[in-house]
Amino acid sequence: MTKYVLGAASAALLVLAASDAGAISRYNSTGMSCERALGILDREKAAIFRYPSKRVANLPLYDRYVRSGAYCGPHEVTEAVTIPSATGQCRVLHCIPEPDPCDELLSPFCR
């Protein structure tokens, strides 16, 4: 009986840990300074920032931005981009798929 109670407790702890790991905060980047946005990334490691499109009226844009490449998935690298903030453009990082070496024209190793 004790074996089953310990197993159930372990499973409950795993579920709780997994739910916390999936949480990510969302912010409106134009409502804060660039320094605050960078502070959020330093503290939370990753966050979703949203902001209005410059090209299409009433279209919100958003993406997940990270503190460093350590917070990207496997086979992803960081790319520096700028997002609007209350104090101007803010340089942040987001994750993109790593380049495929076989996409290179005339790559001798991919044939």
C-alpha positions as MATLAB code, in Angstrom:
seq = 'MTKYVLGAASAALLVLAASDAGAISRYNSTGMSCERALGILDREKAAIFRYPSKRVANLPLYDRYVRSGAYCGPHEVTEAVTIPSATGQCRVLHCIPEPDPCDELLSPFCR';
ca = [
       0.000    0.000    0.000;
       2.852    2.397    0.875;
       4.359    1.727   -2.545;
       1.192    3.005   -4.257;
       0.942    6.102   -2.050;
       4.571    7.024   -2.819;
       3.979    6.425   -6.530;
       0.896    8.654   -6.531;
       2.761   11.384   -4.622;
       5.652   11.238   -7.089;
       3.265   11.491  -10.027;
       1.532   14.503   -8.456;
       4.876   16.263   -7.955;
       5.827   15.636  -11.578;
       2.538   17.123  -12.799;
       3.010   20.215  -10.629;
       6.595   20.698  -11.809;
       5.595   20.323  -15.459;
       2.789   22.865  -15.172;
       5.107   25.512  -13.695;
       7.695   24.971  -16.425;
       5.138   25.664  -19.141;
       4.072   29.043  -17.761;
       5.266   32.107  -19.648;
       4.380   35.738  -19.027;
       2.903   38.013  -21.676;
       3.556   41.748  -21.893;
       2.733   44.732  -24.089;
       6.201   45.996  -25.093;
       4.982   49.487  -26.037;
       3.742   50.037  -22.490;
       7.194   49.732  -20.922;
      10.721   50.993  -21.328;
      13.343   48.931  -23.095;
      15.213   48.621  -19.797;
      12.137   47.100  -18.159;
      11.663   44.636  -21.041;
      15.302   43.546  -20.764;
      14.908   43.252  -16.981;
      11.923   40.953  -17.490;
      13.999   38.719  -19.766;
      16.855   38.703  -17.239;
      14.479   37.712  -14.441;
      12.092   35.351  -16.252;
      14.519   33.997  -18.914;
      11.746   34.101  -21.582;
       8.583   36.126  -22.180;
       6.059   36.885  -24.879;
       5.988   40.526  -25.966;
       3.178   41.857  -28.134;
       2.943   45.130  -30.018;
       0.895   46.642  -32.866;
       1.863   46.025  -36.486;
       3.252   49.032  -38.363;
       1.791   47.802  -41.660;
      -1.710   46.558  -40.790;
      -4.027   48.564  -38.534;
      -5.367   46.766  -35.451;
      -3.119   43.735  -35.977;
      -1.206   42.710  -32.853;
       2.134   40.988  -33.412;
       3.842   38.833  -30.815;
       6.700   36.411  -30.340;
       8.611   34.628  -27.612;
      11.823   36.408  -26.665;
      14.637   34.940  -24.576;
      17.543   35.995  -22.393;
      20.011   33.759  -24.277;
      20.250   30.736  -26.542;
      20.144   28.504  -23.471;
      16.368   29.077  -23.458;
      15.810   27.976  -27.059;
      14.791   24.477  -28.043;
      16.981   21.802  -29.583;
      18.157   22.721  -33.062;
      17.359   26.407  -32.496;
      19.663   29.413  -32.329;
      19.063   33.019  -31.323;
      18.556   35.914  -33.673;
      18.751   39.551  -32.571;
      15.680   41.607  -33.490;
      14.159   44.880  -32.376;
      10.723   45.398  -30.884;
       9.025   48.710  -30.105;
       9.014   49.967  -26.523;
       7.880   53.166  -24.817;
      11.465   54.463  -25.062;
      12.139   53.482  -28.690;
      13.353   50.319  -30.396;
      14.594   47.578  -28.073;
      17.120   44.930  -29.152;
      16.117   41.457  -27.924;
      16.718   37.828  -28.888;
      14.279   35.272  -30.217;
      14.726   31.643  -31.254;
      14.797   30.480  -34.855;
      15.530   27.060  -36.387;
      19.237   26.502  -36.835;
      20.334   26.658  -40.470;
      20.492   23.371  -42.340;
      24.043   22.895  -43.642;
      22.586   21.042  -46.643;
      20.759   24.193  -47.733;
      24.080   25.574  -48.917;
      24.460   25.536  -52.668;
      27.081   22.973  -53.734;
      27.596   21.490  -50.247;
      29.834   18.425  -50.847;
      28.808   16.674  -47.593;
      25.089   16.423  -48.364;
      25.170   14.458  -51.581;
];
